[in-house]
């Protein structure tokens, strides 16, 4: 028999958007339930995305350093070997601890956690299929709510002719859990997922070929930064094939034969694993959107929302990968908080001009704001200041001289329009730039701020000074 319970807010999905929204709702006094179909909370990010990929990126970087770089520092380690099972076990431990922390966080805020598959059955009701149905009967539960937030995230795009089999032709999920290092890993797509996972397996000994149909990898990056990243990754050993389209892939025994097309030329690439990472799609299937009357963009699959994250159905909201914009965990978290505050009658909002993006290759790439190309397209007068990490003492000490900081400021007001960093610890350095843009700072504000010495952030300081051609060290 169906059960009925009423809430102020029901959130479907427990990823970085959903669980953060749930906690904020509890803080504001809303009786809240969070529904998750998977065994563990945390969504794609914590379970098969951001967290496990960064754990492997760090582990593989340590392996690379021990094998190839420690001798530069006078450290002799002897022959270095890899125990992949231990590395994967460490990754799993990190994931388990963090997903457990999310459960503790929700329970500590008196949020009702329900495991099951949720479906909208009206503008104020959710039907949940609970696990463990018996005797052929559906184990169902129905909840009512004044407001509902959809936070179900996204899934990998599947391409015709390269259908996933989970073994040889895989998504990022399987590529995070290989039990052996591939001899040759093919990667379709030169975006951040393909570059990060390609870097992991290249460091661990695989030959990696990245196939990108466009003329550049990581196309959303500032052109100067993107070209530098491509050059550095090629130098590290990544085989990057641009302007190349995959017309099909066939599995023959333990080999994937990939048909490539470059202009009028065709060739076959043979690899033992093929990672298809050409993008992700909003996860809207089987949510009951049609029954609830929610509109979907037929071209992109996104759910249109207003400035309060409300769909065309006033009581139902959507955040994260379900709505337009970059598919980033921190964007989803910010939207989750803002949506809940709007539901509670507060002025919740997200400043989309100040959302950072990071690619966790080595060196890292981090950026916020507009690129030089975008400034030109919009006919915005601008000034640029750059400074290489080779000129920063801290970077020299670490032997990490690749990369630079690029700061773009308005040509008349000096207000910061964008900052683009390729280099060591770029993911941490970008926070200062995001804060500066959030407060409407100028390049002079950063130039006049004293930065510690020796630190990586001095490169940002020098780039800011170079905007007005007053750097002490830049030529």
N, C-alpha and C positions, 0 to 999 in steps of 0.2 A: 504493500500500500504506500502511495506517495506521501512523503513528509513535506510539511510546509513551514518555513521559518522566514521572518522578514528582517531586512537589514536597511540601514541608511545607504550603504554602498556595497556593491558586489564588484570585485575585480576578477576578470578572467585572464589568467596568466600570471606567473610569479617570477618573471625575468626582472632585469634592472628597472624596467618601467613599472611593472605590476607590484613588486614587493615594496619599492620605495613609495609608490602611491598609497599602498595599504598602511604603511607606518605613518605617513603624513596625515592620512585620514583619521587614524586612531588618536594622533596628537591633537587633532581638532575636535575630538569628541564624537566622531561618527562611528556607529556600530558597523563593523566592516567584516566582510568575508572575502577570502582569496581562494580561487579555484585553480588547481593545477592538475593536468592529466598525467604528467610524468611522475615517476616514483620520487624524484628529488626536486626540491624547489630550486629556483635560480635561473630557469629558462635555458635557452641556447647559450647565452654568454658564459654562465658559470659552469655549465656541464660539458658542452661540446663546441665552445667558441673562444671568447676572449681569454678566459682563465687557463684552460688546458693548453692553448696555443702559446701563451706567454710562458707557461711553465716549461714547455719543450724548447721554446726559443732560448730561454736562459740556460737550460741544461746543455743544449747543443752548442751554445756559445762558450760555456765552460770547457766542453770537450775540445772545441777548436782551439781555445787558448792553451790548454794543457798540451795539445799535440803539436801546435805550430808556433805559439807565441811566447810561452814562458821562458824559452831559452834566451830570448832577447833581453830578459831581465836577470840573466845569470842563474836561472832556476833549472836544475836538471832533474827530470822525472823518470828517465828511462823510457821503455816502450809503453805507450799509452794504448789501452784497449777499452772497448765499449761493452757495457752490459745493458742492453736495451730494455730488458725486463725490469731492471732496477729503476731506470729512467722513467719508464711508463708507470711503475708503481709509485714513484714520487709524485708524478703528475696527478695520478688518481687520488693520492692522499691530500694534495692541495685542494683539489675539487671537492672531495668529501668534507674537508674541514670548513670550507667556505659555504657550501650548501647547507651544512649543519648550522652554521652561524646565522644563515638567513631564517631557518626554522626557529631558532632560539629568539631571534629578533622579533618575528611575527608573534610567536607565543607570548613573549614578554610584553607585547603591547595589546594583549587580549584580542588578537585578530583570529577569527575562525578560519582554519585551514581545511580545505576539503579536497581530497584527491578524487579526480573523476573527469570525464569529458563533458564540458558545458556546451549548452546550446540555448540561444535566445528563443523564447516562446511567446514573446510579447515585449512591449516597451518597458515593463517593470518586473518581468519574471525570467528566471533561468532554470532550465531543466538539466539535471546532471545525471549522467550514467556512471554509477559507482563501480569500482572494480569488484570482481568476485561474484558475478551473477551465477545463479544456480538453477537447476531444473528447467533450463530454457527460458526462465523468466528474467526480464530486465530489472536490474536493481536500480531504481530511479529515485531521485530526490528533486523536489522543486523548491526554489527559494524566491522570495519576493524582495524588491529593493526600490527605493526612491530613485536611485541613480545607479548606472552600470558603466564601468570602464572596460573597454576591450584592449587587452595588452598581450596578444597572442604571438607577436613577433613575426618571423619570416622563415623561409625554407630555401634551400639551394634551388636555383633554376636548372631544369633538365632540358637538354638540347636534343632535338631529333637527330638520330644517327649516333648519339653518344649516350644512350640510356644507361643509367646507373645499374650495376649488378652487385655493388657492395664489396666486391673482391678485387676485380681488376680495373673496372671503371668506377671511380669512387667520388664521393663528396668530401668536403672538409672533415666531416665527422669520422669517416673511416681513415682519412689521412692522418688523423691525430692518434691513431691506435694501431698502426702497422706492427706486426710482431717480428718483422725482419726489415733491415734497411734495403730499399729497392736498389737494384743495380742501375736501373735507368727509370727515373720518374718523369713522365710527361705531365705538364701543367697547362691546361687550356684556360687562358685568361691572365693578363698581366696586371691585375688589380692587387689590392693589399693582401687579400687572402692567399692568392697564388704566390705572391712574392714572399710572404712570411713562411708559409709551409714549404715552399721550394727552398728557402734558406735553411730551414731546420734539417731537411733530409740531405741537402748538399753538404752541410757541415759534418753530418754523420757518415758521409762517404758515398752518397748516391750521385750519379750523373743526373743533372736536372735540366730539362729543356722547357722553357716557357714559351708558349705559342700565343701571340697576340695579334688580332686582326687589324688593329689600329696602328698608326705610325709611331706611337709612344707607349711606354708602360705607365701605369698610374696617371691616367690622362687628366685627372682633376687637379694635379699638382701644378704649381707655378712651373712654367716651361724650363727655366734655368735649373731649378731644383730637380725636376724630373730627369733632365738630361744628365745631371751629375749622378743621380741614383743609378740610372741605367749604366753609366760608365763604370761606376764602382762595383756594381753587382757582376758585371761582365768580367772585371778584373779578378773578382773572387772566384770565378769559375762557372757562373750561371750562364747557360746557353740560352740567349734571348733571341727569338725569331719574330720580328715585327712585320706588319703588313702581310700576315700569313693567316689563312683561314683553314679551319678543320672541316673537311667535307664529310667525314665519317670515321668511325673507329670500330674495329672488329676484334673480338677476342679469339685467339687460336691457341688452345692449350694454355700455357702460362705466359703468353705474349699478347700485347695489345698492338695491333697494326693500325696506325693513325695516318689517314690520307690528308696531306697538306697541299694547299694551293697558294702560290705566290705569283701574282700576275697571271701569266699564261703557263707557268711551270707547275707541274705536279710531282710530288715525291711521297714516299712512305717512311714514316718514323716508327721504329719498333721499340717498345718499352715494356717493362713488366708491370707497371702500374700507371694509370692515367687519372689524374685529378682534374675534374671539370669544375672550374671556379669562375664562371662567367657572370655571376651576380646572384641575387636572392629575390624572392617574390613574397609579398605579404601573405601571411597565413590566415586566410579568411574562409577556407572551405569548411563546410559542416558546422558553421557557427550560427546558422539560422538567421543570417542577415536579411534574406528575402522575406522570411516570415515576420521579422520585426519592421520591415519597410525601410531598411538602411540602404542608401545609394552607394554604389561602388563605381570608381572610374574605370570604364571599360577598356581603356588603353593601358593603364599602368597597374590596375588591380588594387590601387590604394583607396582608402575610405576618405572622402573629403570631409574636413571639419572646419569650424569657424575659429575665431581667435581664442575662444574658451575651450577648444578641443571637443566641442559638441558636434555630433553628427546631425543629419537632417531630422533625426528623432530626438527631441529635446532632452529626454532622460538618459540617453546613451552617448557615451564619449569614447574616443579612440586616441591612442598614443603610440609612440615608438615606430617600429617598422611598418605598422599598418597604415600610417599616414605619410604624405609626401615629405621629402627631406632626406638627408644622409642617414643610413642605417647604422647608427652608433648607439652604444649602450648608454653613454652619458647624456645623449640627446633624449633618449627614452626616459631616463630618470628625471631630468629637468621637466619634461612634459608631464610626467606622472604627478610631480609636486604641483605644477601649475594647474593641471586639470582639477585636482582635489581642492585646491584653494579656490578655484572658480566655483566649484560645487558648493563650497562652504560660504560663498558670498564675499570672498576676498579677491583682491586684484592680482591673480596669478598670471604670469606671463613668462615667455622664453625669448631671450635676445638671440635670434638666429645669426646675427652678424658676429657673435662672439662665441662660437662653438668650435673648439679645437678638433683637429683630426690628426691621427698618428699612424704611421706605418712602422711596425716593430722589426724591420730588418736591422742589420748593423752595417753602416751607421743607421741610426733611427732618423725618421723624417717626421716633423711635426709642423703644423701650420694653423693659422687662424686668420680670418678675414679674406680679402680678395687678392687675386694674383695680379702680376703686372699685366698679363694679357687681358684680364677683366677690366682693369683700370683703363687700358687703351680702348677697349670696346665701348666702354661707357663714357668715353671722352672726359675723363676726370684728370685734371692736372696733378701730377705726382712727382715726387722725388724718391730716389732709391739709395739706400746705404747698405753696403755689404761688408762682411769681414770674415776672413777664413779662420778655421780653428787652428791652422798651422801657426797662426800668430798668437795663440792663447797659451800661456805658460802651463796651465793645468793639463791641457790637451797634449802638449809636448811631453810632459812628465809621464803620461799614460801611454804615449805612443799612438794616440788617436788623432791624427792630423787631417784626416779626410773631412771634407764638408765645409759649410759656411753658414752664416746667419744673414738673412736678407730682410730688411725692413722697408716697407713702402708707406710713405706719408703723403698727405694731401699737399699739393704744391703751393697752395695759398694759406691754408690754416695750420699746416704742419700736423694735423690730427692723424693718428696712426690708422691706416687703412688695412694693413695686413702684415703679418710676420711669417716668414718661412725659414725653417731650420732643418738642415741636414747635417747630422753630426752626433757625437756621443751625448747621451742623456738628453736628447732633444725633447723626449716625451715629458721630462720634468721641467725643462727650461721654458716650455711654451706657456706654463701656468702664469708666469709674470706678464706675458704678452696678452693673455686673455683678460687678466685683471685690468691691465692698462686700457685695453679697448672697451671694456665694460664701463670704465670711468671716463671715457672720452679723452684719454691722455694724448699728448703730442710726442713726437720723437725727442723733442728737447726735454720733456719730463723724464724720459728714461736716461737721456744723456747726462742730465744733472743729478741723477740718483747714484749714490756711491755703491758700487758692487764690490764684493769681497775679492781679495786676491790671495792666491791664484784660484780662480774658479772658471768653469765653462761659461758662466753668465757674463763674464767680461767681454766675450765675443759679441753678445747682444748689445752691451754698452757701447762698444766700438762701432758697431753697425749703426746705432742711433746717432752717434757723433758724426759718422760719415755722411749721413743724410744731409747735413748742412756743411759738409766738407771741412769739419773742424777736428777730425780724428787725429790723435797724437801719433798713432802707429800706421793707420791705413794710408796707402799711397794715393 
